Each structure stands twice: as structure tokens, then as C-alpha cells.
Amino acid sequence: MTTLHPGSILLGSTRPAELRDWYRKALAPDQDGDGAIDLGGFLLVIDHRDDIASTNPEPGRMMLNFHVDDFAAVEAQLQAAGVQWLAPGEDRPAGRFGTFVDPDGNYLQIIQFTQHP
């Protein structure tokens, strides 16, 4: 059997330009343009959708997680970008976790595992 490897995720929004700008500022400040955002080989595609609400009514259903080697540095980058923290950095048995929210209400996390899974 073949194990599938994710290559991209589509994030629908009623205001894709604003959301794309936010993601670039917070996660990929060196990228520009209207296309997909390259997050280390995993593409984030943000597109306009008419069949969704302006904010996510169940943001905890699925979270985009970023595994990091230097939690403090990434946390500082996100704070400088002005992200809204749902749960600031906290130590858990598996490592250090922080949860933040995009302008559409979707949850994202940064995680520095004590041991990589």
C-alpha cells in the first residue's frame, strides 16, 4: 500500500485577499503575490468561497500544526505579526504548545515536541 503525503490544503474564505495577507505576514513574510503560500514544501491555497460563513463556527475541529525547533523564536515572530493567541505557549508532557487564531477564526498551533513523533 502507498502512504499518501499531503501536498496542499485549501482554505476557503469570504475575504481571501485579507486572509492571504495575514498568513504571509505571520507565517511566510518573505513571500508575496496572489498564489499559494509555500510553507516548507506544503502549499496553503486560499480561495474565495460563497458557500461558507465569514468565520469558522467550529474552529477546534481541525487545526494546522507547525512543528518548530525554536519555540521562542517562532513565538516572537508571530507576536511581531500581531497574531491573536487563544492559548499562549505552555509546557505539556509532549512539549511546548501555543495556539493562535487567524482572521476567519481558524485555529493554528506551534509545537516544539520534547521528542519528535
C-alpha distances in whole Angstrom, upper triangle without the diagonal:
4,7,9,13,16,19,21,23,26,29,31,35,38,40,37,39,41,37,36,39,39,35,36,39,37,34,34,38,38,36,38,38,36,33,30,30,28,27,26,23,23,25,27,28,31,32,35,35,37,35,35,38,39,38,35,36,33,33,31,28,26,27,26,26,27,27,30,32,35,36,39,39,36,39,42,40,39,43,44,42,44,41,41,40,39,39,40,38,38,37,35,33,30,32,34,33,35,34,36,36,36,39,37,37,33,32,31,31,31,30,31,29,31,28,25,22
4,6,9,13,15,18,20,23,26,28,32,36,37,34,36,37,34,33,36,35,32,33,36,34,31,31,35,34,32,34,34,33,29,26,27,24,24,22,20,19,21,23,25,28,29,32,32,35,33,33,36,37,36,33,34,32,31,29,27,24,25,23,24,24,24,27,29,32,33,37,36,34,36,39,37,36,40,41,39,41,38,39,38,37,36,38,36,36,35,33,32,29,30,32,31,33,32,34,34,34,36,35,34,31,30,28,28,29,28,29,27,29,26,23,20
4,7,10,13,16,17,20,23,26,30,33,34,31,34,35,31,30,33,32,29,30,33,31,27,28,32,32,30,32,32,31,27,24,24,22,21,20,17,16,19,21,22,26,27,30,30,33,31,31,33,34,33,30,31,29,27,26,23,21,21,20,20,21,21,24,26,29,29,33,33,30,32,35,33,33,36,38,36,37,34,35,34,33,33,34,32,33,32,30,29,25,27,28,27,29,28,30,30,30,33,31,31,27,26,25,24,25,24,25,23,26,23,20,17
4,7,9,12,14,17,20,23,26,30,31,28,30,31,28,26,30,29,26,27,30,28,25,25,29,29,27,29,29,27,24,21,21,19,18,17,15,13,15,17,19,22,24,27,26,30,28,28,30,31,30,27,29,26,25,24,22,19,19,18,18,19,19,23,25,28,28,32,31,28,30,33,31,30,34,35,33,35,32,33,32,31,31,32,31,32,31,30,29,26,27,28,26,28,27,28,28,27,30,28,28,25,24,22,23,23,23,24,23,26,24,20,18
4,6,9,12,15,18,21,25,28,29,26,28,29,25,24,27,26,22,23,26,25,21,22,25,25,24,26,26,25,21,18,18,15,15,14,11,10,12,15,16,20,22,25,25,29,28,27,29,30,28,26,28,26,24,23,21,18,17,15,15,16,16,19,22,25,25,29,28,25,27,30,28,27,31,32,30,32,29,30,29,29,29,30,28,29,29,28,27,24,24,25,24,25,24,25,25,25,28,26,26,23,22,20,20,20,20,22,21,24,22,18,16
4,6,8,11,14,17,21,24,25,22,24,25,22,20,23,23,19,20,23,22,19,19,23,23,21,23,23,21,18,15,15,13,12,12,10,7,9,11,13,16,18,21,22,25,24,23,26,26,25,22,25,23,21,20,18,15,15,12,13,14,15,18,21,24,24,27,26,23,25,28,26,24,28,29,27,29,26,27,27,26,27,28,27,28,28,27,27,24,24,24,22,23,22,22,22,21,24,23,23,19,19,17,18,18,19,21,21,24,22,19,17
4,7,10,13,17,20,23,23,20,22,23,20,18,21,21,17,18,21,20,17,17,20,20,18,20,20,18,15,11,12,10,10,10,7,5,6,9,11,14,16,20,21,24,24,23,26,26,25,23,26,24,22,22,20,17,16,13,15,15,16,19,22,24,24,27,26,23,25,27,25,24,27,28,26,28,25,27,27,27,28,28,28,29,30,29,30,26,26,26,24,24,23,23,22,21,24,22,23,20,20,18,19,19,20,22,23,26,24,21,20
4,7,10,13,16,20,20,16,18,20,16,15,18,18,15,16,19,18,15,15,19,19,16,18,17,16,12,9,9,9,9,11,9,5,4,6,7,10,13,16,17,21,21,20,22,22,21,20,23,21,19,20,18,15,14,12,13,14,16,19,22,24,24,27,25,22,24,26,23,22,25,26,23,25,23,24,25,25,26,27,26,28,29,29,30,26,26,25,23,23,21,20,20,18,20,19,20,17,17,16,17,18,20,22,23,27,26,22,21
4,6,10,13,17,17,14,16,18,14,13,17,16,13,15,18,17,15,16,19,20,17,18,18,16,13,10,10,11,11,13,12,8,6,5,6,8,11,14,14,18,17,16,18,18,18,16,19,18,16,17,15,12,12,10,12,14,17,19,23,24,24,26,25,22,23,25,23,21,24,25,22,24,21,22,22,22,24,25,25,27,28,28,29,26,25,25,22,21,19,18,17,15,17,16,17,13,14,13,16,17,19,22,23,27,26,23,22
4,6,10,13,14,11,14,15,12,12,15,16,13,15,18,18,16,17,20,21,18,18,17,14,12,9,11,12,13,16,15,11,9,6,5,6,7,10,11,14,14,13,16,16,15,14,17,17,15,17,15,13,13,12,15,16,20,22,26,27,26,28,27,23,25,27,24,22,25,26,22,23,21,22,23,23,25,26,27,29,30,30,32,29,28,27,24,23,20,19,17,15,16,14,15,13,15,15,17,20,22,25,26,30,30,26,25
4,7,10,11,9,12,13,9,10,13,13,11,14,16,16,15,16,19,20,18,17,17,14,13,10,11,14,14,17,16,13,11,7,6,5,6,9,9,13,13,11,13,12,12,11,14,14,12,15,14,12,12,11,14,16,20,22,26,26,25,27,26,22,23,25,22,20,22,23,20,21,18,19,20,20,22,24,25,27,29,29,31,28,27,26,23,21,18,16,14,11,12,10,12,10,12,12,16,18,21,24,26,30,30,27,26
4,7,9,7,11,12,10,11,14,14,13,16,18,18,18,19,21,23,20,19,18,14,14,13,14,17,17,21,20,17,14,11,8,6,5,6,5,9,9,8,10,10,10,10,13,14,13,16,15,14,14,14,18,20,23,25,29,30,28,30,29,25,25,27,25,22,25,25,22,22,20,20,22,21,24,26,27,30,32,31,34,31,31,29,26,23,20,18,15,12,12,10,12,11,14,15,19,21,24,28,29,33,33,30,29
4,5,5,9,9,7,10,12,12,12,15,17,17,18,19,20,23,20,19,17,14,15,14,15,18,19,22,22,19,16,13,11,7,6,5,6,8,9,7,8,7,8,9,13,14,13,17,17,15,16,16,19,21,25,27,30,30,28,30,29,25,25,27,24,21,23,24,20,20,18,18,20,20,23,25,27,30,32,32,35,33,32,30,26,24,20,18,14,11,10,7,11,11,14,16,19,22,25,29,31,34,35,32,32
4,6,9,9,9,11,14,14,15,17,19,19,20,21,22,25,22,20,19,15,17,17,18,21,22,26,26,23,20,16,14,10,8,6,6,7,9,7,7,6,9,11,14,16,16,19,19,19,19,19,23,24,28,30,33,33,31,32,31,28,28,29,26,23,25,26,22,21,20,20,22,22,26,27,30,32,35,35,38,36,35,33,29,26,23,20,16,13,11,9,12,13,17,19,23,25,29,32,34,38,38,36,35
4,6,6,6,9,10,11,13,15,16,17,18,19,19,22,19,17,16,13,15,15,16,20,21,24,25,22,19,15,13,9,8,7,9,10,13,11,11,8,10,13,16,18,17,21,21,20,20,19,22,24,27,29,32,32,30,31,29,26,26,27,24,21,23,23,19,19,18,18,21,22,25,26,29,31,34,35,38,36,34,32,28,25,22,19,16,12,10,9,12,14,17,18,22,24,28,31,33,37,38,36,35
4,6,5,6,8,10,10,12,14,15,16,16,17,19,16,14,13,10,11,11,12,16,17,21,21,19,15,12,10,6,6,5,9,11,14,12,13,10,12,14,17,19,17,21,21,19,18,17,21,21,25,26,30,30,28,29,28,24,24,25,22,20,22,22,18,19,17,19,21,22,25,26,28,31,33,34,37,34,33,31,27,25,22,19,16,12,10,10,13,13,17,17,21,23,26,29,32,35,36,33,33
4,5,5,6,9,10,11,12,14,15,15,15,17,14,12,10,8,10,12,12,16,18,21,22,20,16,13,11,8,8,9,12,14,17,16,16,13,15,17,21,22,20,23,24,22,21,19,22,22,26,27,30,29,28,29,27,24,24,24,21,19,21,20,17,18,17,19,22,23,26,27,29,32,34,35,38,36,34,31,28,26,23,20,17,13,11,12,15,16,19,19,22,24,27,30,33,36,37,34,35
4,6,5,6,9,10,11,12,14,15,14,17,15,13,13,11,13,14,14,17,18,22,23,21,18,14,13,10,11,11,14,16,18,16,15,12,13,15,19,21,18,22,23,21,20,19,21,21,25,26,29,28,26,27,25,22,22,22,19,17,18,18,14,14,14,15,19,20,23,24,26,29,32,33,36,34,32,29,26,23,20,17,14,10,8,10,13,14,17,17,20,22,26,28,31,35,36,34,34
4,5,5,6,9,10,11,12,13,14,16,14,13,13,11,12,12,11,15,15,19,20,17,15,11,11,8,9,10,13,15,17,14,14,11,11,13,17,18,15,18,19,17,16,15,17,18,22,23,26,25,24,24,23,20,20,20,18,15,17,17,13,14,12,14,17,18,21,21,23,26,29,30,33,31,29,26,23,20,17,14,11,8,7,7,11,11,13,14,17,19,22,25,28,32,33,30,30
4,5,5,6,9,10,10,10,11,13,11,10,9,8,9,9,8,12,13,16,17,15,12,9,9,6,9,11,14,17,19,17,17,15,15,16,20,20,18,21,21,19,17,15,17,17,21,22,25,25,23,24,22,19,20,20,17,15,18,17,13,15,14,16,19,20,23,23,24,28,30,31,34,31,29,27,24,21,19,16,14,10,10,11,14,13,15,15,18,19,22,25,28,31,32,29,30
4,6,5,6,9,10,10,9,12,10,9,9,9,11,11,10,13,14,18,19,18,15,12,12,10,12,14,17,20,22,20,19,16,17,18,22,23,20,23,24,21,19,17,19,19,22,22,25,24,23,23,21,18,19,19,15,14,16,15,11,13,13,15,18,20,23,23,24,27,30,31,34,32,30,27,24,21,19,16,14,11,10,12,15,15,17,16,19,19,23,25,29,32,33,31,31
4,5,5,6,8,9,10,13,12,11,13,12,14,13,11,14,14,17,19,17,15,12,13,11,14,15,18,20,22,19,18,15,15,16,20,20,17,20,21,19,17,15,17,16,20,20,23,22,20,20,19,16,16,16,13,11,13,12,8,9,9,11,14,16,19,19,20,24,27,28,31,29,27,24,21,18,16,12,11,7,8,10,12,12,14,13,15,16,20,23,26,29,30,28,29
4,5,5,6,7,8,11,10,11,12,12,12,11,8,11,10,14,15,14,12,9,11,10,13,15,17,20,22,19,19,17,16,16,20,20,16,18,20,17,14,12,14,13,16,17,20,20,18,19,17,14,15,15,12,10,13,13,10,11,10,13,15,17,19,18,20,23,25,26,29,27,24,22,19,17,15,12,11,8,9,11,13,12,12,11,13,14,18,20,23,27,28,25,26
4,6,5,5,5,8,7,7,10,10,11,10,7,10,10,13,15,14,12,10,12,11,14,17,20,23,24,22,22,20,19,20,23,23,20,22,23,20,18,15,16,15,18,17,20,20,19,19,17,14,15,16,12,11,14,13,10,12,12,15,17,20,21,21,21,25,27,28,31,28,26,24,21,19,18,15,14,11,13,15,16,15,16,14,16,16,19,21,24,28,29,26,27
4,6,6,5,8,9,10,12,13,14,14,11,13,13,15,18,17,16,14,15,14,17,19,22,25,26,24,23,20,20,21,24,24,21,23,24,22,19,17,17,16,18,18,20,19,18,18,15,13,14,13,9,9,11,9,6,9,10,13,15,18,20,19,20,24,26,28,31,28,26,23,21,18,17,14,14,11,12,15,17,16,16,15,16,16,19,21,25,28,29,27,28
4,6,7,10,11,12,15,16,16,15,11,13,11,14,17,16,15,13,15,15,18,20,22,25,26,24,23,20,19,19,22,22,18,20,22,19,16,14,14,12,15,14,17,16,14,15,13,10,10,10,7,6,9,8,5,8,7,11,12,15,17,15,16,20,22,24,27,25,22,19,17,14,13,11,11,9,11,14,15,14,13,11,12,12,16,18,21,24,26,24,25
4,6,9,9,12,14,15,15,13,9,10,8,10,13,12,12,11,13,14,17,20,22,26,26,24,24,22,20,20,23,22,19,20,21,18,15,12,12,10,13,12,15,14,14,15,12,9,11,12,8,8,11,11,9,11,10,14,14,17,18,17,17,20,22,24,26,23,21,18,16,14,14,12,12,11,14,16,16,14,14,11,12,11,14,16,19,22,23,21,23
4,5,6,9,12,13,13,11,7,8,7,10,12,12,11,11,13,14,17,20,23,26,28,25,26,23,22,22,26,25,22,23,24,21,18,15,15,12,15,14,17,16,16,17,14,11,14,14,10,11,14,13,11,14,13,17,18,21,22,20,20,24,25,27,29,26,24,22,20,18,18,16,16,14,16,18,19,17,17,14,15,14,17,19,22,25,26,23,24
4,6,8,11,13,14,13,10,11,11,13,15,16,15,14,16,16,19,22,25,28,29,27,27,25,24,24,28,28,24,26,27,24,21,18,18,16,18,17,19,18,18,18,14,12,14,14,10,11,13,11,9,13,14,17,19,22,23,21,22,25,27,29,31,29,26,24,22,20,19,17,17,15,17,19,21,20,19,17,18,17,20,21,24,27,28,26,28
4,7,11,13,14,13,10,10,11,12,15,16,15,15,17,17,20,23,26,30,31,30,30,27,27,27,31,31,27,29,30,26,23,20,20,17,19,18,19,19,20,20,16,15,17,16,13,14,17,15,13,17,17,21,23,25,26,25,25,28,30,31,33,31,28,26,25,23,23,21,21,19,20,22,24,23,22,20,20,19,22,23,26,29,29,27,29
4,7,10,10,10,7,8,10,12,13,14,12,12,13,14,17,20,23,27,28,27,28,25,25,26,29,29,26,28,28,25,22,19,20,18,20,19,21,21,22,22,19,17,19,19,15,16,19,17,14,18,18,21,23,26,27,26,26,29,31,32,35,32,29,27,26,24,23,21,20,18,19,21,23,21,22,19,21,20,23,24,27,30,30,28,29
4,7,8,10,8,10,13,15,16,16,14,13,13,13,16,18,22,25,27,26,26,24,24,25,29,29,27,29,29,26,24,21,22,20,23,23,25,25,25,25,22,20,22,21,17,18,20,18,16,19,19,22,25,27,29,28,28,32,34,35,37,35,32,30,28,26,25,22,21,18,19,20,23,22,23,21,23,22,26,27,30,33,34,31,32
4,6,8,9,11,14,17,17,17,14,13,12,12,14,16,19,23,25,24,25,23,24,25,29,29,27,29,29,27,25,22,24,22,25,25,28,28,28,28,25,23,25,24,21,20,23,21,18,21,21,24,26,29,31,30,31,34,36,37,40,37,35,33,30,28,27,24,23,19,19,20,23,22,24,22,25,25,28,30,33,36,36,33,34
4,7,9,12,15,18,17,16,13,11,10,9,10,12,16,19,21,21,22,20,21,22,26,27,25,27,27,25,23,21,23,22,25,26,29,29,29,30,27,24,26,26,22,21,24,23,19,21,21,24,26,28,30,30,31,34,36,37,39,37,35,33,30,28,26,23,21,18,18,18,21,20,22,21,24,25,28,30,33,36,36,33,34
4,7,9,12,15,14,13,10,9,7,8,10,13,16,19,21,21,23,21,22,22,26,27,24,26,26,23,22,19,21,21,24,24,27,28,28,29,27,24,26,26,22,22,25,24,21,23,22,25,27,28,30,30,31,34,36,36,38,35,33,32,29,27,26,23,22,18,19,19,22,20,22,21,23,24,26,29,31,35,34,31,31
4,6,9,12,11,10,6,5,5,7,9,13,16,20,21,20,22,21,21,21,24,24,22,24,23,20,19,16,18,17,20,21,24,25,25,27,24,21,23,24,21,20,23,23,20,22,20,23,24,26,27,28,28,31,32,33,35,31,30,29,26,25,23,21,20,17,18,18,20,18,19,18,20,21,23,25,28,31,31,28,28
4,6,9,9,8,6,5,7,8,12,15,18,22,23,21,23,21,21,21,24,24,21,23,22,19,17,14,15,14,17,18,21,22,21,23,21,18,20,21,17,16,20,19,16,19,18,20,22,23,25,25,25,28,29,30,32,29,27,25,23,22,20,18,18,15,17,17,19,17,17,15,17,17,20,22,25,28,28,25,25
4,6,6,6,5,6,9,12,15,19,21,25,26,24,26,24,24,23,26,26,23,24,23,20,18,14,15,13,15,16,19,20,20,22,20,17,19,21,17,17,21,20,18,21,19,22,23,24,25,25,25,27,29,29,31,27,26,24,23,22,21,19,19,17,19,20,21,19,19,16,17,17,19,21,23,26,26,22,23
4,6,5,6,7,11,13,17,20,22,26,26,24,25,24,23,22,25,24,21,21,21,18,15,11,11,9,12,12,15,16,17,19,17,14,16,18,15,15,18,19,16,19,17,20,20,22,22,22,21,24,25,25,27,23,22,21,19,18,18,17,17,16,18,19,20,17,16,13,14,13,15,17,19,22,22,19,20
4,6,8,10,14,16,20,23,25,29,29,28,29,28,26,25,28,27,24,24,24,20,17,14,13,10,11,12,14,16,17,19,17,14,18,19,16,17,21,21,19,22,20,23,23,24,24,24,22,25,25,26,27,23,22,21,20,20,20,19,20,19,22,23,23,20,19,16,16,14,16,16,18,21,21,17,18
4,6,10,12,16,19,23,24,28,29,27,29,28,27,26,29,27,24,25,24,20,18,15,14,13,14,15,17,19,20,23,21,18,21,23,20,20,24,24,22,25,23,25,26,27,27,27,25,28,28,28,29,25,24,24,22,22,22,22,22,21,24,24,24,21,21,18,18,17,18,19,21,24,22,19,19
4,7,10,13,16,20,21,25,25,24,25,25,24,22,25,24,21,21,20,17,15,11,12,11,13,15,18,20,20,23,21,18,20,22,20,19,23,23,21,23,21,23,23,24,25,25,24,26,27,26,27,24,23,23,21,21,20,19,20,18,21,21,21,18,18,15,16,16,17,19,20,23,22,19,18
4,6,10,13,16,18,22,22,21,23,22,22,21,24,23,20,21,20,17,15,12,14,13,16,17,20,22,22,24,22,19,21,23,20,19,23,23,20,23,21,23,23,24,25,26,25,28,29,29,30,27,26,25,23,22,20,19,19,17,19,19,20,17,17,15,17,17,19,21,23,26,26,22,22
4,6,10,13,15,19,19,18,20,19,18,17,21,20,17,19,18,15,13,10,13,13,16,18,21,22,22,24,22,18,20,22,19,17,21,21,18,20,18,20,21,21,23,24,24,26,28,28,30,26,25,24,21,20,18,17,16,13,15,15,16,14,15,13,15,16,19,21,23,27,26,23,23
4,6,10,12,16,17,16,18,17,17,17,20,20,18,20,19,16,15,13,16,16,20,21,25,26,25,27,25,22,23,25,22,20,23,24,20,22,20,22,23,23,25,26,27,29,31,31,33,30,29,28,25,23,21,19,17,15,16,15,17,15,16,15,18,20,22,25,27,30,30,27,26
4,7,9,13,14,13,15,14,14,14,18,18,17,19,19,16,15,14,17,18,21,23,26,27,26,28,26,22,23,25,22,20,22,23,19,20,18,20,22,22,25,26,27,29,31,32,34,31,30,28,25,23,20,18,16,12,13,12,14,13,15,15,18,20,23,26,28,32,32,29,28
4,6,10,12,12,14,13,14,15,18,19,18,21,20,18,18,17,20,21,25,27,30,31,29,31,30,26,27,28,25,23,26,26,22,23,21,22,24,25,27,29,30,33,35,35,37,34,33,32,28,26,23,21,18,15,14,13,16,15,18,18,22,24,27,30,32,35,35,32,32
4,7,9,9,11,11,13,14,17,19,18,21,21,19,20,19,23,24,28,30,33,33,32,33,32,28,29,30,27,25,27,27,23,24,22,23,25,25,28,30,32,34,37,37,39,36,36,34,30,28,25,22,19,16,14,12,16,15,19,20,24,26,29,32,34,38,38,35,35
4,6,6,9,10,12,13,15,17,17,20,19,18,19,19,23,25,29,31,35,35,33,35,34,30,30,32,29,27,29,29,26,26,24,24,26,25,28,30,32,35,37,37,39,37,36,34,31,29,25,23,20,17,15,13,15,15,19,20,24,27,30,33,35,39,39,36,35
4,6,8,9,12,13,15,18,18,22,21,20,22,22,26,28,32,34,38,38,36,38,37,33,33,35,32,29,31,32,28,28,26,26,28,27,30,33,35,37,39,39,41,39,39,37,33,31,27,25,22,19,17,14,17,17,21,23,27,30,33,36,38,42,42,39,38
4,7,10,12,12,13,15,17,20,18,18,20,21,25,28,31,34,38,38,36,38,37,34,33,35,33,30,32,33,29,29,26,26,27,26,29,32,34,36,38,37,40,38,37,36,32,30,27,25,21,19,18,14,16,16,20,22,26,29,32,35,37,40,41,38,36
4,7,8,8,10,12,13,16,15,16,18,19,23,25,29,31,35,35,33,35,34,31,30,32,30,27,29,30,26,26,23,22,24,23,26,28,31,32,35,34,36,35,34,33,29,27,23,21,18,16,14,11,13,13,17,19,23,26,29,32,34,37,38,35,34
4,5,7,8,11,12,16,15,16,18,19,23,25,29,31,35,35,32,34,34,30,29,31,29,26,27,28,25,24,21,20,22,20,24,27,29,31,34,33,36,34,34,32,28,26,22,20,16,14,13,9,11,12,16,19,22,26,28,32,34,37,38,36,35
4,7,9,12,12,16,16,17,18,19,22,24,28,30,33,33,31,32,31,28,27,28,26,23,24,25,22,21,18,17,20,19,22,25,27,30,33,33,35,34,33,31,27,24,21,18,14,12,9,6,9,11,15,17,21,24,27,31,33,37,38,36,35
4,6,9,9,13,13,14,15,16,19,22,25,27,31,30,28,29,29,25,24,26,24,21,22,24,20,19,16,15,16,15,19,21,24,26,29,29,32,30,30,27,24,21,17,15,11,10,8,5,5,8,11,14,18,21,24,28,30,33,34,33,32
4,6,6,9,10,11,12,14,17,20,23,25,29,29,26,28,28,25,24,26,25,21,22,24,21,20,17,15,16,14,18,20,23,24,27,27,29,28,27,25,22,19,16,14,11,10,10,6,5,6,9,13,16,20,22,26,28,31,32,30,29
4,6,9,9,12,13,16,19,22,25,28,31,31,28,30,31,27,26,28,27,24,25,27,24,22,19,17,18,15,18,21,24,25,28,27,29,28,28,27,23,21,17,16,13,13,13,10,8,9,11,15,18,22,24,28,29,32,33,32,30
4,6,6,8,11,14,17,20,23,25,29,29,26,28,29,26,24,27,26,23,24,27,24,23,19,17,17,14,16,20,22,23,25,24,26,25,25,24,20,18,15,15,12,13,14,11,9,8,10,13,16,19,21,25,26,29,30,28,27
4,6,7,8,11,13,16,19,22,25,26,23,25,25,22,21,23,23,19,21,23,21,19,16,14,14,11,14,17,19,20,22,21,24,23,22,21,17,15,11,11,9,10,12,9,6,5,6,9,12,16,18,22,23,26,27,25,24
4,6,7,10,12,16,18,21,24,25,22,24,25,22,20,24,23,20,21,24,22,21,17,15,14,11,12,16,17,18,20,18,21,19,20,18,15,14,10,11,10,12,15,13,10,8,6,9,11,15,16,20,20,23,24,23,22
4,7,10,13,16,19,22,25,26,24,26,27,24,23,26,26,22,24,27,25,24,20,18,17,15,16,19,20,21,22,21,22,21,21,21,17,17,14,14,13,15,17,14,12,9,9,11,13,17,18,21,21,25,25,23,21
4,7,9,13,16,19,22,24,21,24,25,21,21,24,23,20,22,25,23,22,19,18,17,15,16,18,19,20,21,20,21,19,20,19,16,15,12,13,12,13,16,14,12,8,8,9,11,14,15,19,19,23,23,21,19
4,6,10,12,15,19,20,18,20,21,17,17,20,19,17,19,22,19,19,16,15,14,12,13,15,16,17,18,18,19,17,17,16,13,12,9,10,10,11,14,13,11,7,5,5,7,10,12,16,16,20,21,18,17
4,7,10,13,17,18,16,19,19,15,16,19,17,15,18,20,18,18,15,15,14,14,15,16,16,18,19,18,20,17,17,16,13,12,10,10,11,11,14,14,12,9,7,5,6,9,11,14,15,19,19,17,16
4,6,9,13,14,13,16,16,13,13,17,16,14,17,19,18,18,15,16,14,14,14,14,14,15,16,15,17,14,13,12,10,10,9,10,12,13,17,17,15,12,9,6,5,6,7,10,12,15,16,13,13
4,6,10,11,10,13,13,10,11,15,13,12,15,17,16,18,15,16,15,15,15,15,13,15,16,16,18,14,13,12,10,10,10,11,13,14,18,18,17,14,12,8,6,5,6,9,11,14,15,12,13
4,7,9,9,13,13,10,12,15,15,14,17,19,19,20,18,19,17,18,16,16,13,15,14,14,15,12,10,10,9,11,12,14,17,18,21,22,21,18,15,11,8,6,5,6,7,11,11,9,10
4,6,6,10,9,8,10,13,12,13,15,17,17,19,17,19,17,18,17,15,13,14,14,15,16,13,11,10,10,11,13,15,18,19,22,24,22,20,17,13,10,7,6,5,8,11,12,10,12
4,6,9,9,9,11,13,14,15,17,19,19,21,20,22,20,21,19,17,14,15,14,16,16,14,11,10,12,13,16,18,21,22,26,27,26,23,20,17,14,10,8,6,8,10,11,10,13
4,6,6,6,9,10,11,13,14,16,17,19,18,20,18,20,18,15,12,14,14,16,17,15,12,10,12,12,15,17,20,21,25,27,25,23,20,17,14,10,9,7,10,11,13,13,16
4,6,5,6,9,10,11,12,14,15,16,15,16,14,16,14,11,8,10,11,13,15,14,10,7,8,9,12,14,17,19,22,24,22,20,17,14,11,7,7,6,10,11,14,14,16
4,6,5,6,9,10,10,12,14,15,15,16,14,17,15,11,9,11,12,15,18,16,13,10,11,10,14,14,18,20,23,25,23,22,19,16,13,10,11,10,13,14,17,17,20
4,5,5,6,9,10,11,13,14,14,17,15,18,17,14,12,15,16,19,21,19,15,13,13,13,15,15,18,19,22,25,24,22,20,17,14,11,12,11,15,16,19,18,21
4,5,5,6,9,10,11,12,12,14,13,16,15,12,11,14,15,18,20,18,15,12,11,10,12,12,15,16,19,21,20,19,16,13,11,8,10,10,14,16,18,17,20
4,5,5,6,9,10,11,10,11,10,13,12,9,8,11,14,16,19,18,14,11,10,8,10,10,13,15,18,20,19,18,15,12,10,8,10,11,15,17,19,19,21
4,5,5,6,9,10,10,13,12,15,15,11,11,14,17,20,22,21,18,14,14,12,14,13,15,16,19,22,21,20,18,15,14,12,14,14,18,20,22,22,24
4,6,5,6,9,9,13,13,16,16,13,13,17,19,22,24,23,19,16,15,13,14,13,15,15,17,20,20,19,17,14,14,12,14,15,19,21,23,22,24
4,5,5,6,6,9,9,13,13,11,12,15,18,20,23,22,19,15,13,11,11,9,11,11,14,17,16,15,14,11,11,10,13,15,18,21,23,22,24
4,5,5,6,8,9,12,13,10,11,15,18,21,24,23,20,16,15,12,12,10,12,13,15,18,17,17,15,14,13,12,15,17,20,23,25,25,26
4,5,8,11,12,16,17,14,15,19,22,24,27,26,23,19,18,15,15,13,15,15,16,19,19,19,18,16,16,15,18,19,23,25,28,27,29
4,6,9,12,15,16,15,16,20,23,25,28,27,24,20,18,15,15,12,12,11,13,16,16,16,16,14,15,15,18,20,23,26,28,27,28
4,7,9,13,14,13,15,19,22,24,28,27,24,20,18,14,13,10,11,10,11,15,15,15,15,14,15,15,19,21,24,27,29,28,30
4,6,9,11,11,13,16,20,22,25,24,21,18,15,11,10,7,7,7,9,12,11,12,11,11,12,12,16,18,22,24,27,26,27
4,6,9,9,12,15,19,21,24,23,21,18,15,11,9,6,6,7,9,12,10,11,10,11,12,13,16,19,22,25,27,26,27
4,5,6,9,12,15,17,21,20,18,14,11,8,6,4,6,9,12,14,11,12,9,10,10,11,14,16,19,22,24,24,25
4,6,10,11,15,16,19,19,18,14,11,8,5,5,6,10,12,13,10,11,8,9,10,12,14,17,19,22,24,24,24
4,7,8,11,12,16,16,14,11,8,6,5,7,9,13,16,17,14,13,10,10,9,11,12,15,17,19,21,22,22
4,6,10,12,16,16,13,10,8,5,6,8,11,14,17,19,16,16,12,12,10,10,11,13,16,18,21,21,22
4,7,10,13,13,10,6,5,4,7,10,13,17,20,21,19,18,14,12,10,8,9,10,12,14,17,18,19
4,6,10,11,8,5,5,6,9,12,16,19,23,24,21,20,16,15,11,11,10,10,12,13,16,17,18
4,7,8,6,4,6,9,12,16,19,22,26,27,24,22,18,17,13,12,10,9,10,10,13,15,16
4,5,5,6,7,10,13,17,20,23,27,27,24,22,18,17,13,13,10,10,9,9,12,14,15
4,6,8,10,14,16,20,23,26,30,30,27,25,21,19,16,15,12,11,9,8,10,13,13
4,7,9,13,15,19,22,25,28,28,26,23,19,17,14,13,9,8,6,6,7,9,9
4,7,10,13,17,20,23,27,27,25,22,18,16,12,10,7,6,4,5,8,9,11
4,7,10,14,17,20,24,25,22,20,16,14,10,8,6,5,6,8,11,12,14
4,7,10,14,17,20,21,18,16,13,10,7,6,5,7,8,11,13,13,14
4,7,10,13,17,18,15,14,10,8,5,5,7,9,12,14,17,17,17
4,7,10,14,15,12,10,7,6,4,7,9,12,14,17,19,19,19
4,7,10,12,9,8,6,5,6,8,12,15,17,20,22,21,22
4,7,8,6,6,5,6,9,11,15,18,21,24,26,24,24
4,5,5,5,7,8,11,13,17,20,23,26,28,26,26
4,5,7,10,11,15,17,21,24,27,30,31,30,30
4,6,9,11,15,18,21,25,27,31,32,30,30
4,6,10,13,16,19,23,25,28,30,28,28
4,7,10,14,17,20,22,26,27,25,24
4,7,10,13,17,19,22,23,22,21
4,7,10,14,16,19,20,19,19
4,6,10,12,16,17,16,16
4,7,10,13,15,13,14
4,6,9,11,10,11
4,7,9,8,11
4,5,6,8
4,7,9
4,6
4
